[in-house]
Amino acid sequence: MNDTPRARRRRLRRALFASAAGTAVLGGVLVTLPWGEQPPPAPTPPERALAAVTSGVPAALPDLEALAAERERHLRTHPEDARAWAELGAARTEQGLRLADPRYWPRAEKALRTALKVRKDSVPALRGMAVLANARRDYVDARAWGEAARKLEPERWTTYPPLIEASAGLGDDEETGRLLEKLAKLRSGPAVMARAAAVYRDRGWREDAAAKLADAASAAGEPVERAAYLERAGQLAWERGDREDALRHFQEAVRTDPDQRAAQAGQGRALTALGRTTEALSAYRTALARHPRPEYALELGELYESLGMRPAAVVQYGLLRERVRLAAAHGGDEDLVLGRFEADHGDAEAAVRRLRAEWRRQPSTEVADALGWALHRAGEHEEALPFAVRATEGTEGGGVRSALFAYHRGMIEHALERYGAARRHLTEALQINPWFSPLHAPRAKEALARLGEPSVQAGPQSS
């Protein structure tokens, strides 16, 4: 080795540069590198929104509006830019989701179909149509559009999340699992972790789902993305009956992103369970003011009803019907929540008709539960039970761990005089989450009290 003084000086300079760079990184100090390189500029709002919508993660509302406005300006002079049309459609779809406003759906569809008219093999537009169909709860079309995108680019990871959502919405557990395995081979990162968590939750793997969401929240790049994963973690905590943990997650989500209205509705659930009713009512009202999803109106209406405030409940039920009609007028499908409402608060036979049609189109776990409950409320207990079993056990013996689903099954079994099974599932509902509903949790307790302790002489009863 030629260890001349000149060589030693060169090595010393390199070491000093390396030390200085390390110090800058550790201390958070911006240093201009000796060869004149500068750090990349911070992304603009449209760039942040574009990175989010093309990766299937939430974007901030101001950023989405900036992206949509920028793309509309661009398209006035470049109407043949298929990618820009697809990006405009993706932005409008995400705006509709974030604002719970289905009036964005036709605008999104027009942009996406224009992209496909300009270029029929536009994968971003095909994927955008799949995302839009999922937003409308049209899982049949979502699968068709997603498969068209996958056929053209089977190794593009962003094609798989909307396909997974569509398969789950159709109750196809096996295909959902296969798609998740393929996605995991193509990509890692917070968006994939969150998608895996949703699949694990549907399989009843609650601890695995919670771990994935914790990892996703830690690795999320933008605050709005982290807030979305915190909200989902709060929902998981709520489903297992951990009121305090759920509230912490929901509150942190709102602190991280004040536009995270789903987390504000989640605060309403957790605060109700904690007996902080005035705060719960305020949280629900805040959520509905900016994110008027019909299910939030149903939850708030049932809270009012549990408090003996029937007129206030009726107002919320009217809002629910209005939002369902608005969704239908713009291509959305809210028949599931409307069927649930009708089963408990309206016409149970109408709920059965509506949910039968939904089941034929999209036989998911949620639809199975809702249809089974509607049949029970309409007096068709024998026909109701297989749907309740499907909702609580899934297609492979391990369904969603839902207190509401277990309660529904227990009450159906009670009506069929299968008292042992009824006692077991009502007890399970209250073990999963003793506060799952301000209306139905007390009814579960009352039904258990009527059943009393199991009789030793009666022997085992079939489920």
C-alpha positions in Angstrom: 0.0 0.0 0.0 1.3 3.4 -1.0 0.9 5.3 2.3 2.3 8.7 1.2 1.6 11.9 3.0 -0.7 12.9 0.1 -2.7 9.7 0.3 -3.0 10.1 4.1 -4.4 13.6 3.6 -7.0 12.3 1.0 -8.1 9.6 3.5 -8.4 12.2 6.3 -10.5 14.5 4.1 -12.9 11.7 3.3 -13.2 10.7 6.9 -13.9 14.3 7.9 -16.6 14.6 5.2 -18.2 11.4 6.4 -18.1 12.6 10.0 -19.6 16.0 9.1 -22.4 14.2 7.1 -23.1 11.9 10.0 -23.3 14.9 12.4 -25.7 16.7 10.2 -28.0 13.7 10.0 -27.9 13.1 13.7 -28.3 16.7 14.7 -31.0 17.4 12.1 -28.9 20.3 10.6 -29.1 21.0 6.9 -25.6 21.1 5.4 -24.7 21.9 1.9 -22.6 19.1 0.5 -19.1 20.1 -0.7 -20.0 19.2 -4.3 -23.0 21.5 -4.4 -25.9 19.1 -4.0 -29.1 20.4 -2.4 -31.8 18.3 -0.7 -34.9 17.8 -3.0 -37.6 20.4 -2.5 -40.6 19.5 -0.4 -43.5 18.1 -2.5 -46.3 20.5 -3.5 -49.9 19.8 -2.4 -50.8 18.3 -5.9 -47.7 16.1 -5.7 -48.6 14.9 -2.2 -52.1 14.1 -3.3 -51.0 12.3 -6.5 -48.5 10.2 -4.6 -51.4 9.2 -2.2 -54.1 8.4 -4.7 -51.8 6.4 -7.0 -50.7 4.3 -4.0 -54.1 3.7 -2.6 -53.7 5.7 0.6 -55.7 8.6 2.0 -54.8 12.2 1.0 -55.5 15.5 2.7 -58.6 17.3 1.5 -56.8 20.6 0.6 -54.2 18.6 -1.4 -56.9 16.7 -3.3 -58.6 19.9 -4.3 -55.3 21.3 -5.4 -54.6 18.2 -7.5 -58.0 18.2 -9.1 -57.8 21.9 -9.9 -54.3 21.5 -11.4 -55.4 18.5 -13.6 -58.5 20.4 -14.8 -56.4 23.3 -15.9 -53.9 21.0 -17.6 -56.7 19.1 -19.5 -58.2 22.3 -21.0 -55.1 22.5 -23.2 -54.1 18.8 -23.2 -57.5 16.9 -23.6 -55.7 13.8 -25.0 -53.7 13.2 -21.8 -55.2 9.9 -20.6 -53.0 9.8 -17.5 -54.1 13.2 -16.4 -57.8 12.2 -16.8 -57.2 9.1 -14.7 -55.5 11.2 -12.0 -58.4 13.6 -12.0 -60.8 10.7 -11.6 -58.8 9.2 -8.7 -58.7 12.6 -7.0 -62.5 13.0 -7.3 -63.1 9.5 -6.0 -61.0 10.1 -2.9 -62.7 13.5 -2.3 -66.1 11.6 -2.3 -64.8 9.1 0.2 -63.2 11.7 2.5 -66.3 13.9 2.5 -68.9 11.0 2.3 -70.3 12.9 -0.6 -71.5 10.6 -3.5 -72.0 13.7 -5.7 -68.3 13.3 -6.6 -68.8 9.8 -8.1 -70.3 10.9 -11.4 -67.5 13.5 -11.9 -64.9 10.8 -11.1 -66.5 8.3 -13.5 -66.7 10.9 -16.3 -63.0 11.6 -16.0 -62.0 7.9 -15.8 -64.2 7.0 -18.8 -62.7 9.8 -20.7 -59.2 8.4 -20.0 -60.3 5.0 -21.3 -61.8 6.7 -24.4 -58.4 8.3 -25.1 -56.5 5.2 -24.2 -58.5 2.0 -23.7 -55.6 0.1 -22.1 -54.9 2.8 -19.5 -54.1 0.8 -16.3 -54.4 3.8 -14.0 -58.0 4.5 -15.4 -59.0 0.8 -15.0 -57.7 0.7 -11.5 -59.5 4.0 -10.8 -62.7 2.5 -12.0 -62.2 -0.4 -9.6 -61.6 2.0 -6.7 -64.7 4.0 -7.6 -66.8 0.9 -7.8 -65.6 -0.2 -4.3 -66.5 3.3 -3.1 -70.0 2.8 -4.4 -70.1 -0.7 -2.8 -70.5 -2.3 -6.3 -68.0 -5.1 -5.7 -69.0 -7.0 -8.8 -68.0 -4.2 -11.1 -64.9 -3.5 -8.9 -63.7 -7.0 -9.4 -64.3 -6.8 -13.2 -62.4 -3.5 -13.5 -59.6 -4.7 -11.3 -59.2 -7.9 -13.2 -58.9 -5.9 -16.5 -56.1 -3.9 -14.9 -54.4 -7.0 -13.6 -54.5 -8.7 -17.0 -52.6 -5.8 -18.6 -50.0 -5.4 -15.7 -50.1 -8.4 -13.4 -47.0 -7.3 -11.5 -48.2 -3.8 -10.7 -48.8 -3.9 -6.9 -51.4 -1.0 -6.9 -53.8 -3.2 -8.8 -54.2 -5.6 -5.9 -55.7 -3.6 -3.0 -58.9 -2.7 -4.9 -59.2 -6.3 -6.0 -58.8 -7.5 -2.4 -61.5 -5.1 -1.2 -63.8 -6.3 -4.0 -63.3 -10.0 -3.2 -63.9 -9.4 0.5 -67.1 -7.5 -0.4 -68.2 -10.5 -2.4 -67.5 -12.9 0.4 -64.8 -14.7 -1.6 -62.5 -15.5 1.3 -60.2 -17.9 -0.7 -59.6 -15.4 -3.5 -59.0 -12.6 -1.0 -56.3 -14.7 0.6 -54.6 -15.5 -2.7 -54.6 -11.8 -3.7 -53.1 -10.8 -0.4 -50.3 -13.3 -0.8 -49.5 -11.9 -4.3 -49.6 -8.4 -3.0 -47.2 -9.2 -0.2 -44.7 -10.7 -2.7 -44.8 -7.5 -4.8 -44.7 -4.8 -2.1 -44.2 -4.1 1.6 -44.9 -0.9 3.5 -47.8 0.7 5.4 -50.5 0.5 2.7 -49.9 -3.3 2.4 -49.8 -3.7 6.1 -53.2 -1.9 6.5 -54.7 -4.1 3.7 -53.4 -7.2 5.4 -54.9 -6.0 8.7 -58.4 -5.7 7.1 -58.2 -9.3 5.8 -56.9 -10.6 9.2 -59.8 -8.8 11.0 -62.3 -10.4 8.7 -60.8 -13.8 9.5 -61.1 -13.2 13.3 -57.3 -12.8 13.7 -57.7 -9.7 15.8 -54.2 -9.6 17.4 -52.5 -10.0 14.1 -54.7 -7.3 12.6 -53.8 -4.9 15.5 -50.1 -5.6 15.1 -50.2 -4.9 11.4 -52.1 -1.6 12.0 -49.6 -0.5 14.7 -46.7 -1.1 12.2 -48.6 0.7 9.5 -49.2 3.8 11.7 -45.6 3.9 12.7 -44.3 3.6 9.1 -46.9 6.0 7.5 -45.4 8.9 5.6 -48.0 11.6 5.8 -50.1 12.6 8.8 -53.4 11.9 7.0 -52.3 8.4 6.2 -51.2 7.8 9.8 -54.5 9.1 11.1 -56.4 6.7 8.9 -54.5 3.7 10.3 -55.0 5.0 13.9 -58.7 5.2 13.2 -58.8 1.6 12.1 -56.8 0.6 15.1 -59.3 2.4 17.3 -62.1 0.4 15.6 -60.3 -2.9 16.3 -60.0 -1.8 20.0 -63.7 -0.9 20.1 -64.7 -4.2 18.6 -62.9 -6.1 21.3 -64.5 -3.9 24.0 -61.5 -1.9 25.0 -63.2 1.5 25.4 -60.2 3.4 26.7 -57.8 2.2 24.1 -60.3 2.8 21.4 -60.8 6.4 22.6 -57.1 7.0 22.7 -56.6 5.8 19.1 -59.6 7.9 17.9 -58.4 11.0 19.7 -54.9 10.6 18.3 -56.2 10.2 14.8 -58.2 13.4 15.1 -55.2 15.3 16.5 -53.1 14.0 13.6 -55.7 14.9 11.0 -58.6 17.1 12.1 -60.5 16.0 8.9 -60.5 12.4 10.2 -64.3 12.3 10.7 -64.5 8.5 11.0 -62.4 8.8 14.1 -64.8 11.4 15.5 -67.7 9.0 15.0 -65.5 6.4 16.7 -65.1 8.8 19.7 -68.9 8.9 19.8 -69.0 5.1 20.2 -66.3 4.9 22.8 -67.6 7.9 24.8 -71.1 6.3 24.8 -69.6 3.1 26.3 -67.8 5.1 28.9 -71.0 6.8 30.0 -69.8 10.2 28.8 -73.1 10.8 26.9 -72.9 14.6 26.4 -69.4 14.3 24.8 -70.6 11.3 22.7 -73.5 13.3 21.3 -71.1 16.2 20.4 -68.6 13.8 18.7 -71.3 12.3 16.6 -72.7 15.6 15.6 -69.3 16.9 14.6 -68.6 13.8 12.5 -72.0 14.0 10.7 -71.6 17.7 10.0 -68.6 17.0 7.7 -68.9 13.3 7.0 -72.6 12.4 6.8 -72.4 8.7 6.4 -75.8 7.0 6.9 -74.4 4.5 9.4 -73.3 7.4 11.7 -76.8 8.7 11.6 -78.1 5.3 12.5 -75.7 5.1 15.5 -76.6 8.5 16.7 -80.3 7.8 16.3 -80.0 4.7 18.3 -78.1 6.6 21.0 -80.9 9.1 21.2 -83.5 6.3 21.3 -81.6 4.6 24.2 -81.8 7.9 26.1 -85.6 8.2 25.5 -85.2 11.0 23.0 -87.4 9.6 20.3 -88.0 12.8 18.3 -84.2 13.5 18.1 -83.8 9.8 16.9 -86.4 10.3 14.2 -84.5 13.3 12.8 -81.3 11.1 12.5 -83.3 8.3 10.9 -84.6 10.8 8.4 -81.0 11.9 7.6 -80.1 8.3 7.1 -82.9 7.9 4.4 -81.8 11.1 2.8 -78.2 10.0 2.5 -79.2 6.6 1.1 -81.3 8.3 -1.5 -78.5 10.7 -2.4 -76.1 7.8 -2.8 -78.5 5.9 -5.1 -79.0 8.9 -7.2 -75.2 9.0 -7.9 -74.6 5.3 -8.4 -73.9 4.3 -4.8 -75.3 1.3 -2.9 -76.3 1.9 0.7 -78.9 -1.0 0.8 -77.0 -2.7 3.6 -77.3 0.1 6.1 -80.9 0.8 5.0 -81.8 -2.9 5.4 -80.3 -2.8 8.9 -82.3 0.3 9.8 -85.5 -1.1 8.4 -85.1 -4.4 10.3 -85.0 -2.7 13.7 -86.9 0.6 13.1 -89.1 0.2 10.1 -90.5 -2.5 7.8 -88.8 -5.8 8.5 -90.3 -7.4 5.4 -89.1 -4.6 3.2 -85.6 -5.1 4.8 -85.8 -8.8 3.9 -86.6 -8.0 0.3 -83.8 -5.4 0.0 -81.2 -7.6 1.7 -82.1 -10.8 -0.3 -81.3 -8.8 -3.4 -78.0 -7.6 -1.9 -77.1 -11.2 -0.9 -77.7 -12.5 -4.4 -75.3 -9.8 -5.7 -72.7 -9.6 -2.9 -72.8 -12.5 -0.4 -70.5 -11.0 2.2 -70.3 -11.7 5.9 -72.0 -8.3 6.7 -74.9 -9.0 4.3 -75.3 -12.5 5.8 -75.7 -11.0 9.3 -78.1 -8.3 8.2 -80.2 -10.6 6.2 -80.4 -13.2 9.0 -81.4 -10.5 11.4 -84.1 -9.1 9.1 -85.5 -12.5 8.6 -85.7 -13.0 12.3 -87.4 -9.6 12.8 -89.9 -10.7 10.1 -90.6 -13.9 12.0 -88.7 -16.3 9.7 -86.4 -17.7 12.4 -85.6 -21.0 10.8 -84.5 -19.4 7.6 -82.6 -16.7 9.5 -80.3 -19.1 11.4 -78.0 -20.3 8.5 -77.3 -16.7 7.7 -76.4 -15.9 11.3 -74.1 -19.0 11.4 -72.4 -17.8 8.2 -71.8 -14.4 9.7 -70.3 -15.7 12.9 -68.4 -18.7 11.6 -67.5 -17.6 8.0 -67.0 -20.1 5.2 -64.0 -21.9 6.9 -65.2 -21.9 10.5 -63.5 -18.6 11.6 -65.5 -15.4 11.0 -65.5 -11.9 12.3 -65.4 -11.5 16.1 -68.4 -9.2 16.3 -70.5 -8.7 19.4 -73.4 -7.6 17.2 -73.3 -10.7 15.0 -73.1 -13.0 18.1 -76.0 -11.1 19.6 -78.1 -11.5 16.5 -77.3 -15.3 16.4 -78.2 -15.7 20.1 -81.5 -13.9 19.7 -82.4 -16.0 16.7 -81.6 -19.2 18.6 -83.6 -18.0 21.5 -86.6 -17.6 19.2 -86.1 -21.1 18.0 -86.0 -22.4 21.7 -82.4 -23.5 21.3 -81.7 -22.1 24.7 -78.2 -23.6 25.2 -76.9 -22.2 22.0 -78.7 -18.9 22.7 -77.1 -18.6 26.1 -73.7 -19.3 24.7 -73.9 -16.7 21.9 -75.4 -14.0 24.0 -72.7 -14.5 26.6 -70.1 -14.4 23.8 -71.5 -11.1 22.5 -71.2 -9.5 26.0 -67.7 -11.0 26.5 -66.5 -9.6 23.1 -67.8 -6.1 23.9 -70.3 -5.5 26.7 -71.1 -2.0 25.2 -71.5 -2.9 21.6 -74.8 -1.0 21.2 -76.7 1.4 23.5 -79.9 -0.3 22.4 -79.0 -4.0 21.9 -76.4 -4.6 24.7 -79.1 -4.1 27.4 -81.4 -6.4 25.5 -78.7 -9.1 25.4 -78.4 -8.8 29.1 -82.2 -9.0 29.6 -82.4 -12.1 27.4 -79.6 -13.8 29.3 -81.4 -13.0 32.6 -84.6 -14.6 31.3 -82.7 -17.7 30.2 -81.1 -18.1 33.6 -78.4 -20.6 34.5 -78.2 -23.8 32.4 -80.0 -26.8 33.8 -77.8 -29.7 34.7 -80.7 -32.2 33.9 -81.3 -30.7 30.5 -78.1 -32.0 29.0 -76.3 -30.5 26.0 -78.3 -28.8 23.3 -77.3 -28.5 19.7 -76.3 -25.2 18.2 
